[in-house]
């Protein structure tokens, strides 16, 4: 009887050892389904109307930081939710609309992650979101024209992340965004300019049109 109990216990122990992962190696996809992180980055809109800067992505440049969380689904699929805050850069061209833009971006995305090596992952994701933005442009005599807007956004992104420690990764991503941008003629904000006709309304100045933007982000992420 004791021999039978010993054989059964040994069999159960062998089964557990055989099914476990190698010591010190954690599977991001299988063992941890939730991760949180922080990121920093910037984006700029594509210039289309000025032939001098055609092809550049530096109109209304924005810089900011954010936090995000993602949850791994079955297989390589994962979901991500993010909250980012961005501020317009003061590095503008003279012909640009001198806009002060402060935005909060709320986004969600679905992605596919691929394990390239034991220490490197790559992914692609498709997302949508909303931009809550406060806008201001200078007007005559030190005044300003202001508005608050809620604008939709969408993006396609690719990225990679390096495993630097147990449950911790650093990475970078590049996104192509579709967002609202404002192309009001800045000369029409100056009453001393021949292009000025009358005081514009906020709706005229901040009439958004869908425009492509390019974004780069760097992040650190940790499994819970």
N, C-alpha and C positions, 0 to 999 in steps of 0.2 A: 504493500500500500504506500509506504514512504517513497519507494522508487517511482511509482506512478505520479505522486504529487511533485517530486523533484523534476521529472521529465516535463510535466505540464507547465511548471513555473519557468523552466529554461526555455521552452518553446515560446511562451508569451513575451519574455524578455528579448529573445532574438527577433521576434516580429516587430517590437517597438523600435529596436535599434536599426533594423533594416529599413523602416519607413521614415526615419528621421533624416533631416538635412545634415550635411557635414557640419562639424562644430565651428561656430563663429560665422557661418554664412546664413544670411536671412534673405528670403525671397520677397521682394517688394510687392509682386503681383499676388502671391498666394497668402502670405502670413499677415500682412498689414493692409487693411482695406481703406484706411483713412490717413491722409497726410495733410500737414499745414505748412505754410511758408510765407516768406516776405520777398518782395522784389523791388527793383529800382530800374528806371528806364526813361525813354523819351520817344517822341514821334514827331513827324512833320508831314504836312500835306504836299501833294504833288503840284508843282507849278505847271499850269497849262496855257495861260493867256499871254505871258511875257516871253517872247522869243529869246531874250537874253539868258533866261534861266530854264528853258524848256528841258524837261527830264529831271530837274532837281526836286528833292523831297524836303525842302527846308522852309516852306511857307507856314507861318503860324506855328513855329516850333514849340513843343510842350515837353516839360520835364516833370517827373513825379515819382511817387512811391506807392506801394500797395501791399495788401495781404491777400492770401488765397487759401483754399482748401480743395482737395480732390479726393474722390472715392473710387477705388478700383472696383469695376464690375466683373462679370464673368469673362475670363480670357484676357485679351489685351485691352479691352475697352475701359475707359474711365471717364468720370464726370468732374468738372471743375467749376467752382464759383469764386468770383474775385471782387474785391472792392479796392479801387485805386483812386488817388487824387493827383491831379495834374495842374500845372500852372504854366502860362505862356512865358516864353523866354523874351528877354529884352533885346536879344540879338536879332534885329529885323532889318530888312531892306527898306530904303527910303520910300519906295513906291508901294510898300505894303500898307494895308490898313493897320494902324497902330493900336491894335486891340489888346486889352487886358482880359484874359480868359482864365477863369478858375473853375475847374471841373471835377466832379466826382463820377467815376465810371463804375457801374454795377454790371457785371457780366456773368454769363454761364456758358459752358462749352462742353462738347463731347469729343473725346479723343481716342486715338489708338496708340498704344505704347509697344515698342519692340525692344527686347533685350539684345543689344549688339554683342556685348561681352559680359563677363561677370561684374564689371565695374562701370559699364557704359550703357545707357538707355537712350533711345531716340523716340520721338513721338510727332504726331500730326494732330491738329485739332481744328474744329469748326465751332464758332461761337456767335452769340448775339448778346446785346445788352442795351443799356440806356445811359445817356450822358446827362447829368444835372449840372448846368453850367451858369455862372454869373459872368456877364459880359459888360465891357465898358470901352468906349473910345473917347479920346480927348476932343473937345469942341472949343469954340471961340471963347476967349476971355477966361481960360482956365476951367471951364465947365466940362461936363461929360455927358454923353448919351449912354444910358444903361438899360439892361434887360436881363431877365432870367428866362432860360430856355430848358425844355426837356426834349432831347433829341435821341433818335434810335441810332444804334451802331451794329456793325457785324464785322467778323474777321475770320481769316484763315491763317493758321500759324504752324510753324515747325520749330522743333527745339531738341535739345539734348541735355542730359544730366549725368554727372559723374558721381559715383559712390565714394565719398571721402571718409566715411566712418559708419559704424553700425547704425542703420536707420536714418542716416543723414546724407543729403546729396546737394551739390551745387550745379547750376546749369545756366543756359542762355536760350533765348527764343527770338525768332523774328516773325512778325505778323504783318499782314497786309490788311488794313482797316478800310471800311467804308463808313464815313462819318460826315456830319454836317460841317460845312465851312462857309465863310462869309467873304464875299468878293465885292463889297460896296466900294465905289471909287473914292479913295481918301481925299481927292481934290475937292469933292463936293461937300466936304466938312469945313472948308475954309471960306468964310464969307468974302475974303479978299481975293479969292481965286475966280477966274472967269467961268470956271465950270460950276460954281455955286449958283443956285437958283432960289432956293428957299431952305428954311431949317428942316432937315429931314426928321422923320419920326423913327423911333426905335425899331418898329417893324420893317421900315425900309432899309435901315443899316444892317439889321441882323436877320435878314431873310436867308435862311440856310439852304444850301444845295448839296446833294450827295457828292462827296469827293474822296478820292483814294488817299490814304496816308500810309507811311511805312513806320513800323515801330520795332525797337530793339529793347529787350529786357534781360536783366541778370537776376538770378534768384537763389535762395537757399531754402531747402525743404526738408522736413523731418517727419517720419512716420510716427503715429501715435500708438 
